[in-house]
Amino acid sequence: MKAFRCGDVVPGCARTFTGTENEILAEVAQHARHDHGLAEVPDALVTQVRSAMVPA
């Protein structure tokens, strides 16, 4: 299990995610579309999210 805080990549966002790496990436992609207005999640952002994940 891993955890990710969106605020570690997008300052001011309090959303958190817990699960496997793939589960988190899927949830983050949906969150980025709905809450941050991104039509697509750039590869650079995926890399940042992966780097910011910590053991849960």
N, CA, C and O atoms as a GROMACS GRO file, in nm:
protein
  224
    1MET      N    1   0.083  -0.118   0.000
    1MET     CA    2   0.000   0.000   0.000
    1MET      C    3   0.088   0.125   0.000
    1MET      O    4   0.194   0.130   0.062
    2LYS      N    5   0.039   0.224  -0.073
    2LYS     CA    6   0.108   0.352  -0.081
    2LYS      C    7   0.009   0.464  -0.053
    2LYS      O    8  -0.112   0.443  -0.053
    3ALA      N    9   0.063   0.582  -0.031
    3ALA     CA   10  -0.020   0.700  -0.008
    3ALA      C   11   0.036   0.816  -0.089
    3ALA      O   12   0.156   0.823  -0.116
    4PHE      N   13  -0.053   0.905  -0.128
    4PHE     CA   14  -0.014   1.023  -0.205
    4PHE      C   15  -0.100   1.140  -0.161
    4PHE      O   16  -0.222   1.127  -0.148
    5ARG      N   17  -0.036   1.256  -0.140
    5ARG     CA   18  -0.107   1.379  -0.108
    5ARG      C   19  -0.096   1.471  -0.230
    5ARG      O   20   0.015   1.506  -0.270
    6CYS      N   21  -0.206   1.509  -0.287
    6CYS     CA   22  -0.205   1.594  -0.406
    6CYS      C   23  -0.132   1.725  -0.378
    6CYS      O   24  -0.066   1.779  -0.467
    7GLY      N   25  -0.143   1.775  -0.258
    7GLY     CA   26  -0.077   1.900  -0.221
    7GLY      C   27   0.074   1.895  -0.234
    7GLY      O   28   0.139   2.000  -0.239
    8ASP      N   29   0.132   1.775  -0.238
    8ASP     CA   30   0.276   1.763  -0.259
    8ASP      C   31   0.315   1.799  -0.402
    8ASP      O   32   0.431   1.828  -0.429
    9VAL      N   33   0.218   1.796  -0.492
    9VAL     CA   34   0.242   1.829  -0.634
    9VAL      C   35   0.168   1.956  -0.673
    9VAL      O   36   0.220   2.038  -0.749
   10VAL      N   37   0.045   1.973  -0.621
   10VAL     CA   38  -0.037   2.091  -0.650
   10VAL      C   39  -0.060   2.165  -0.518
   10VAL      O   40  -0.149   2.128  -0.441
   11PRO      N   41   0.018   2.269  -0.492
   11PRO     CA   42   0.004   2.341  -0.366
   11PRO      C   43  -0.141   2.386  -0.340
   11PRO      O   44  -0.208   2.439  -0.429
   12GLY      N   45  -0.185   2.363  -0.216
   12GLY     CA   46  -0.318   2.405  -0.177
   12GLY      C   47  -0.424   2.298  -0.189
   12GLY      O   48  -0.534   2.315  -0.137
   13CYS      N   49  -0.394   2.187  -0.255
   13CYS     CA   50  -0.492   2.080  -0.267
   13CYS      C   51  -0.477   1.985  -0.149
   13CYS      O   52  -0.367   1.939  -0.119
   14ALA      N   53  -0.588   1.956  -0.081
   14ALA     CA   54  -0.584   1.874   0.040
   14ALA      C   55  -0.622   1.728   0.014
   14ALA      O   56  -0.628   1.649   0.108
   15ARG      N   57  -0.648   1.690  -0.109
   15ARG     CA   58  -0.694   1.555  -0.142
   15ARG      C   59  -0.582   1.454  -0.119
   15ARG      O   60  -0.466   1.478  -0.155
   16THR      N   61  -0.616   1.340  -0.060
   16THR     CA   62  -0.519   1.232  -0.037
   16THR      C   63  -0.571   1.103  -0.099
   16THR      O   64  -0.691   1.086  -0.119
   17PHE      N   65  -0.479   1.014  -0.129
   17PHE     CA   66  -0.511   0.886  -0.193
   17PHE      C   67  -0.430   0.776  -0.126
   17PHE      O   68  -0.315   0.797  -0.087
   18THR      N   69  -0.491   0.658  -0.114
   18THR     CA   70  -0.423   0.542  -0.058
   18THR      C   71  -0.461   0.420  -0.141
   18THR      O   72  -0.577   0.405  -0.179
   19GLY      N   73  -0.364   0.335  -0.169
   19GLY     CA   74  -0.390   0.213  -0.243
   19GLY      C   75  -0.263   0.165  -0.310
   19GLY      O   76  -0.152   0.205  -0.273
   20THR      N   77  -0.279   0.079  -0.410
   20THR     CA   78  -0.163   0.037  -0.488
   20THR      C   79  -0.123   0.153  -0.578
   20THR      O   80  -0.199   0.248  -0.595
   21GLU      N   81  -0.004   0.145  -0.635
   21GLU     CA   82   0.041   0.252  -0.724
   21GLU      C   83  -0.058   0.271  -0.839
   21GLU      O   84  -0.093   0.385  -0.872
   22ASN      N   85  -0.103   0.163  -0.899
   22ASN     CA   86  -0.197   0.174  -1.012
   22ASN      C   87  -0.331   0.231  -0.969
   22ASN      O   88  -0.391   0.310  -1.042
   23GLU      N   89  -0.379   0.193  -0.851
   23GLU     CA   90  -0.505   0.248  -0.802
   23GLU      C   91  -0.493   0.399  -0.779
   23GLU      O   92  -0.581   0.476  -0.816
   24ILE      N   93  -0.383   0.438  -0.719
   24ILE     CA   94  -0.362   0.581  -0.693
   24ILE      C   95  -0.354   0.658  -0.824
   24ILE      O   96  -0.416   0.763  -0.837
   25LEU      N   97  -0.278   0.608  -0.920
   25LEU     CA   98  -0.265   0.678  -1.048
   25LEU      C   99  -0.400   0.693  -1.118
   25LEU      O  100  -0.428   0.798  -1.176
   26ALA      N  101  -0.484   0.591  -1.112
   26ALA     CA  102  -0.617   0.599  -1.174
   26ALA      C  103  -0.703   0.704  -1.102
   26ALA      O  104  -0.771   0.783  -1.168
   27GLU      N  105  -0.700   0.704  -0.970
   27GLU     CA  106  -0.779   0.801  -0.894
   27GLU      C  107  -0.727   0.943  -0.914
   27GLU      O  108  -0.805   1.037  -0.923
   28VAL      N  109  -0.596   0.958  -0.920
   28VAL     CA  110  -0.536   1.090  -0.941
   28VAL      C  111  -0.574   1.144  -1.078
   28VAL      O  112  -0.602   1.263  -1.093
   29ALA      N  113  -0.575   1.058  -1.179
   29ALA     CA  114  -0.612   1.102  -1.314
   29ALA      C  115  -0.756   1.155  -1.314
   29ALA      O  116  -0.782   1.260  -1.374
   30GLN      N  117  -0.846   1.085  -1.249
   30GLN     CA  118  -0.985   1.130  -1.241
   30GLN      C  119  -0.994   1.261  -1.161
   30GLN      O  120  -1.064   1.353  -1.202
   31HIS      N  121  -0.923   1.268  -1.051
   31HIS     CA  122  -0.921   1.389  -0.968
   31HIS      C  123  -0.866   1.508  -1.047
   31HIS      O  124  -0.920   1.618  -1.040
   32ALA      N  125  -0.760   1.486  -1.122
   32ALA     CA  126  -0.698   1.593  -1.201
   32ALA      C  127  -0.796   1.648  -1.304
   32ALA      O  128  -0.801   1.769  -1.329
   33ARG      N  129  -0.874   1.560  -1.365
   33ARG     CA  130  -0.974   1.603  -1.464
   33ARG      C  131  -1.086   1.682  -1.397
   33ARG      O  132  -1.121   1.791  -1.442
   34HIS      N  133  -1.142   1.626  -1.291
   34HIS     CA  134  -1.260   1.686  -1.229
   34HIS      C  135  -1.230   1.808  -1.142
   34HIS      O  136  -1.305   1.905  -1.144
   35ASP      N  137  -1.122   1.802  -1.067
   35ASP     CA  138  -1.096   1.908  -0.970
   35ASP      C  139  -0.992   2.010  -1.014
   35ASP      O  140  -0.989   2.122  -0.963
   36HIS      N  141  -0.906   1.971  -1.108
   36HIS     CA  142  -0.801   2.063  -1.153
   36HIS      C  143  -0.815   2.102  -1.300
   36HIS      O  144  -0.734   2.178  -1.351
   37GLY      N  145  -0.918   2.049  -1.368
   37GLY     CA  146  -0.947   2.090  -1.505
   37GLY      C  147  -0.850   2.041  -1.611
   37GLY      O  148  -0.843   2.099  -1.719
   38LEU      N  149  -0.775   1.935  -1.582
   38LEU     CA  150  -0.684   1.882  -1.682
   38LEU      C  151  -0.757   1.782  -1.773
   38LEU      O  152  -0.814   1.685  -1.724
   39ALA      N  153  -0.755   1.806  -1.903
   39ALA     CA  154  -0.818   1.714  -1.998
   39ALA      C  155  -0.738   1.584  -2.005
   39ALA      O  156  -0.796   1.476  -2.016
   40GLU      N  157  -0.606   1.595  -1.999
   40GLU     CA  158  -0.518   1.479  -1.999
   40GLU      C  159  -0.411   1.500  -1.893
   40GLU      O  160  -0.374   1.613  -1.862
   41VAL      N  161  -0.363   1.391  -1.838
   41VAL     CA  162  -0.259   1.399  -1.736
   41VAL      C  163  -0.124   1.382  -1.808
   41VAL      O  164  -0.094   1.275  -1.861
   42PRO      N  165  -0.042   1.487  -1.808
   42PRO     CA  166   0.088   1.479  -1.875
   42PRO      C  167   0.181   1.377  -1.808
   42PRO      O  168   0.172   1.354  -1.688
   43ASP      N  169   0.270   1.319  -1.887
   43ASP     CA  170   0.366   1.222  -1.833
   43ASP      C  171   0.449   1.281  -1.720
   43ASP      O  172   0.480   1.212  -1.623
   44ALA      N  173   0.484   1.407  -1.732
   44ALA     CA  174   0.564   1.472  -1.627
   44ALA      C  175   0.489   1.474  -1.494
   44ALA      O  176   0.550   1.458  -1.388
   45LEU      N  177   0.358   1.492  -1.498
   45LEU     CA  178   0.278   1.491  -1.376
   45LEU      C  179   0.272   1.350  -1.316
   45LEU      O  180   0.280   1.334  -1.195
   46VAL      N  181   0.258   1.250  -1.401
   46VAL     CA  182   0.258   1.110  -1.353
   46VAL      C  183   0.390   1.081  -1.283
   46VAL      O  184   0.392   1.016  -1.178
   47THR      N  185   0.499   1.128  -1.339
   47THR     CA  186   0.630   1.108  -1.278
   47THR      C  187   0.637   1.176  -1.141
   47THR      O  188   0.690   1.119  -1.046
   48GLN      N  189   0.584   1.297  -1.132
   48GLN     CA  190   0.583   1.369  -1.003
   48GLN      C  191   0.500   1.294  -0.900
   48GLN      O  192   0.539   1.282  -0.784
   49VAL      N  193   0.384   1.243  -0.943
   49VAL     CA  194   0.296   1.170  -0.850
   49VAL      C  195   0.368   1.045  -0.801
   49VAL      O  196   0.370   1.018  -0.681
   50ARG      N  197   0.426   0.970  -0.892
   50ARG     CA  198   0.500   0.848  -0.851
   50ARG      C  199   0.610   0.881  -0.751
   50ARG      O  200   0.629   0.809  -0.653
   51SER      N  201   0.682   0.989  -0.775
   51SER     CA  202   0.792   1.028  -0.688
   51SER      C  203   0.743   1.071  -0.549
   51SER      O  204   0.815   1.057  -0.450
   52ALA      N  205   0.622   1.122  -0.541
   52ALA     CA  206   0.568   1.172  -0.414
   52ALA      C  207   0.495   1.065  -0.334
   52ALA      O  208   0.454   1.091  -0.220
   53MET      N  209   0.477   0.947  -0.391
   53MET     CA  210   0.409   0.840  -0.316
   53MET      C  211   0.500   0.789  -0.205
   53MET      O  212   0.622   0.780  -0.221
   54VAL      N  213   0.438   0.757  -0.092
   54VAL     CA  214   0.511   0.705   0.024
   54VAL      C  215   0.441   0.577   0.073
   54VAL      O  216   0.323   0.557   0.044
   55PRO      N  217   0.511   0.492   0.145
   55PRO     CA  218   0.445   0.374   0.202
   55PRO      C  219   0.331   0.417   0.294
   55PRO      O  220   0.344   0.512   0.371
   56ALA      N  221   0.220   0.345   0.285
   56ALA     CA  222   0.104   0.379   0.369
   56ALA      C  223   0.106   0.299   0.498
   56ALA      O  224   0.016   0.314   0.581
   0.00000   0.00000   0.00000
